[in-house]
């Protein structure tokens, strides 16, 4: 099995050429005004290998709002602060309901099923609000360090537009507060969470930032242990079981990689011990995952023999 990025270039070029076939089969996110304005007919893909190689196709250097992909990185920061105690406040199982479900909060008595559904990510954000002096800058700094790019930042226009329609997240935070599982002010927590989601990255930057998850927590460029030993494996397991909303099982069947998606149209995927992949295309299927991105990863893992199974 090759781990040379350039060997995948012809396949990436072919995937990008095929991507327009999927245009029109989904819709851009309309609940967040800043995302609704994005040109839907875009596609980018990048792979970053552990030897430092990068291969790209399409709009791989166009910044986009990573949205829920940020939940992977905020989770790692919360684990830095709280360690295994975090799991007393949030579970590690698929939810079986929509990622923004309020009824699930009541069913679970205020303990969200996993850190990738919105209520779970709000608990994670609460941990950062409570412990980090500037939680937004802390997350952006972490992403910049992992991606080796100072261009990574927060799209404040997207964040502002998202906050203008964040009624369900405010309701979720209030419910969590009622159950005693939110320590901070709900508005402050939703504000931090929303700015995390508004992190802006390119496919190249996101693939590079994801490399430690393919390398047992080590940054392959510097050799530094940026995640504690074992954490990458555990976070990868959560991505595999919970990372694609209610399509996690279908994604595992068709793609076979730990991954996390976001309603900005991005998907980050991990090939342990080999590479990280980032794909972006704004049109989403009914479950909130990129139509062209999902199809691209299915073909990449099939033709490139990358599935973990």
KAVEN-V6293 format. One record per backbone hydrogen bond with DSSP energy under -1.0 kcal/mol. CO is the residue of the C=O (numbers start at 0). NH is the residue of the N-H. If there is no record, write none. Layout:
CO&NH + CO&NH
This chain:
4&7 + 5&8 + 7&11 + 8&12 + 9&13 + 10&14 + 11&15 + 12&16 + 13&17 + 14&18 + 17&20 + 18&21 + 21&24 + 26&283 + 31&34 + 31&35 + 34&37 + 39&41 + 42&58 + 43&279 + 44&56 + 45&277 + 46&54 + 47&275 + 48&51 + 52&48 + 54&46 + 56&44 + 57&59 + 58&61 + 59&203 + 63&200 + 65&68 + 66&69 + 67&70 + 68&71 + 69&73 + 70&74 + 71&75 + 72&76 + 73&77 + 74&78 + 75&79 + 76&80 + 77&81 + 78&82 + 81&84 + 82&85 + 83&86 + 84&87 + 85&88 + 97&100 + 98&117 + 101&105 + 102&106 + 103&107 + 104&109 + 105&108 + 107&110 + 111&90 + 112&92 + 116&120 + 117&121 + 118&122 + 119&123 + 120&124 + 121&125 + 122&126 + 123&127 + 124&128 + 125&129 + 126&130 + 127&131 + 133&137 + 134&138 + 135&139 + 136&140 + 137&141 + 138&142 + 139&143 + 140&144 + 141&145 + 142&146 + 143&147 + 143&148 + 152&199 + 153&155 + 154&158 + 155&159 + 156&160 + 157&161 + 158&162 + 159&163 + 161&164 + 162&165 + 165&169 + 166&170 + 167&171 + 168&172 + 169&173 + 170&174 + 171&175 + 172&176 + 173&177 + 174&178 + 175&180 + 176&179 + 184&188 + 185&189 + 186&190 + 187&191 + 188&192 + 189&193 + 190&194 + 191&195 + 192&196 + 193&197 + 195&198 + 196&66 + 197&154 + 198&65 + 199&152 + 200&63 + 201&205 + 202&206 + 203&207 + 204&208 + 205&209 + 207&210 + 209&212 + 210&213 + 211&216 + 213&272 + 214&217 + 216&225 + 216&226 + 218&222 + 223&218 + 223&225 + 227&230 + 229&233 + 230&234 + 231&235 + 232&236 + 233&237 + 234&238 + 235&239 + 236&240 + 237&241 + 238&242 + 242&260 + 243&246 + 244&247 + 246&250 + 247&251 + 248&252 + 249&253 + 250&254 + 250&255 + 255&307 + 257&269 + 259&267 + 261&264 + 264&280 + 265&261 + 266&278 + 267&259 + 268&276 + 270&273 + 270&274 + 273&49 + 274&270 + 275&47 + 276&268 + 277&45 + 278&266 + 279&43 + 282&290 + 283&26 + 284&287 + 288&284 + 289&293 + 290&294 + 291&295 + 292&296 + 293&297 + 294&298 + 295&299 + 296&300 + 297&301 + 298&302 + 299&303 + 300&305
